[in-house]
């Protein structure tokens, strides 16, 4: 049982490493500290054509021809473990592209073979995890480029299905495509998101919804459901297209538990809430940190300067009376707290 657990753990980790990041269209390549667009998203946005890489020519021509003639194109992609490559096929099964997978990825997924005596069982598990094809459809949704991707993983009795969908606000100009190809990391993500009308993802396990993600109108939402239908939700509302300013909120069963206000990707205020909905703690980068009783009355206050305790902190009883004072300098308690009678 322990060996099987180790095998499943490594399968899961390597899937996460190779799959998309929390954004549907952005992924982090294995072993690299950078982000890049998913190949299918680059195809949707016309970036692959601008790159003019010979290894994608057949695929690009297939996509362009079908979009011009029918307004829609379908293809599929799958990992071939024996070849150590990602293969892309036309709707009729014609091989359009073949790309070698990174050596780090192949090393990682073969690692579980070291922990299980039944090698064939592990190979079957890896095959079921990786070799199921992902089906892609690109179309024009009222003139707006749209992509639909569906993929399944795992054996039939524990099947995981992921459905991703992205709709662009409009087609990109040639100048915008070239700009996209020149951007990296945070700038790439921010620019990509600025062209998105809606980006969504749904995950199913044994046909039961277990995860949803959506980005729309500068709001990003992710929800995870457990087997008892309890939900954990994260919602981020951005102030602008830089995606560096806004408010992030966490919910459990639609009840607010925490919120964080951030500027320039740095938290400036964090609040936590009691189960009854009343404020529990309030922690600013500068200002007065506060802790509250469940009835909403203040329990403790501490001056904060540049994220550190600085000044006289006070504790209160449930009537609001100060019962203790403590002096802080540079985040350290300077002397024994003074109790007030």
HELIX and SHEET records of a PDB file:
HELIX    1   1 UNK A    2  UNK A   18  1                                  17    
HELIX    2   2 UNK A   39  UNK A   45  1                                   7    
HELIX    3   3 UNK A   47  UNK A   51  1                                   5    
HELIX    4   4 UNK A   54  UNK A   56  5                                   3    
HELIX    5   5 UNK A   57  UNK A   70  1                                  14    
HELIX    6   6 UNK A  103  UNK A  110  1                                   8    
HELIX    7   7 UNK A  111  UNK A  114  5                                   4    
HELIX    8   8 UNK A  119  UNK A  130  1                                  12    
HELIX    9   9 UNK A  156  UNK A  158  5                                   3    
HELIX   10  10 UNK A  174  UNK A  182  1                                   9    
HELIX   11  11 UNK A  185  UNK A  194  1                                  10    
SHEET    1   A 2 UNK A  26  UNK A  27  0                                        
SHEET    2   A 2 UNK A  36  UNK A  37 -1                                        
SHEET    1   B17 UNK A  95  UNK A 100  0                                        
SHEET    2   B17 UNK A  85  UNK A  90 -1                                        
SHEET    3   B17 UNK A  72  UNK A  80 -1                                        
SHEET    4   B17 UNK A 134  UNK A 141 -1                                        
SHEET    5   B17 UNK A 144  UNK A 153 -1                                        
SHEET    6   B17 UNK A 160  UNK A 168 -1                                        
SHEET    7   B17 UNK A 196  UNK A 205 -1                                        
SHEET    8   B17 UNK A 208  UNK A 216 -1                                        
SHEET    9   B17 UNK A 219  UNK A 225 -1                                        
SHEET   10   B17 UNK A 231  UNK A 238 -1                                        
SHEET   11   B17 UNK A 246  UNK A 252 -1                                        
SHEET   12   B17 UNK A 255  UNK A 263 -1                                        
SHEET   13   B17 UNK A 266  UNK A 273 -1                                        
SHEET   14   B17 UNK A 279  UNK A 284 -1                                        
SHEET   15   B17 UNK A 287  UNK A 292 -1                                        
SHEET   16   B17 UNK A 298  UNK A 305 -1                                        
SHEET   17   B17 UNK A 308  UNK A 309 -1                                        
SHEET    1   C19 UNK A  95  UNK A 100  0                                        
SHEET    2   C19 UNK A  85  UNK A  90 -1                                        
SHEET    3   C19 UNK A  72  UNK A  80 -1                                        
SHEET    4   C19 UNK A 134  UNK A 141 -1                                        
SHEET    5   C19 UNK A 144  UNK A 153 -1                                        
SHEET    6   C19 UNK A 160  UNK A 168 -1                                        
SHEET    7   C19 UNK A 196  UNK A 205 -1                                        
SHEET    8   C19 UNK A 208  UNK A 216 -1                                        
SHEET    9   C19 UNK A 219  UNK A 225 -1                                        
SHEET   10   C19 UNK A 231  UNK A 238 -1                                        
SHEET   11   C19 UNK A 246  UNK A 252 -1                                        
SHEET   12   C19 UNK A 255  UNK A 263 -1                                        
SHEET   13   C19 UNK A 266  UNK A 273 -1                                        
SHEET   14   C19 UNK A 279  UNK A 284 -1                                        
SHEET   15   C19 UNK A 287  UNK A 292 -1                                        
SHEET   16   C19 UNK A 298  UNK A 305 -1                                        
SHEET   17   C19 UNK A 311  UNK A 316 -1                                        
SHEET   18   C19 UNK A 322  UNK A 329 -1                                        
SHEET   19   C19 UNK A 332  UNK A 333 -1                                        
SHEET    1   D19 UNK A  95  UNK A 100  0                                        
SHEET    2   D19 UNK A  85  UNK A  90 -1                                        
SHEET    3   D19 UNK A  72  UNK A  80 -1                                        
SHEET    4   D19 UNK A 134  UNK A 141 -1                                        
SHEET    5   D19 UNK A 144  UNK A 153 -1                                        
SHEET    6   D19 UNK A 160  UNK A 168 -1                                        
SHEET    7   D19 UNK A 196  UNK A 205 -1                                        
SHEET    8   D19 UNK A 208  UNK A 216 -1                                        
SHEET    9   D19 UNK A 219  UNK A 225 -1                                        
SHEET   10   D19 UNK A 231  UNK A 238 -1                                        
SHEET   11   D19 UNK A 246  UNK A 252 -1                                        
SHEET   12   D19 UNK A 255  UNK A 263 -1                                        
SHEET   13   D19 UNK A 266  UNK A 273 -1                                        
SHEET   14   D19 UNK A 279  UNK A 284 -1                                        
SHEET   15   D19 UNK A 287  UNK A 292 -1                                        
SHEET   16   D19 UNK A 298  UNK A 305 -1                                        
SHEET   17   D19 UNK A 311  UNK A 316 -1                                        
SHEET   18   D19 UNK A 322  UNK A 329 -1                                        
SHEET   19   D19 UNK A 338  UNK A 339 -1                                        
END                                                                             
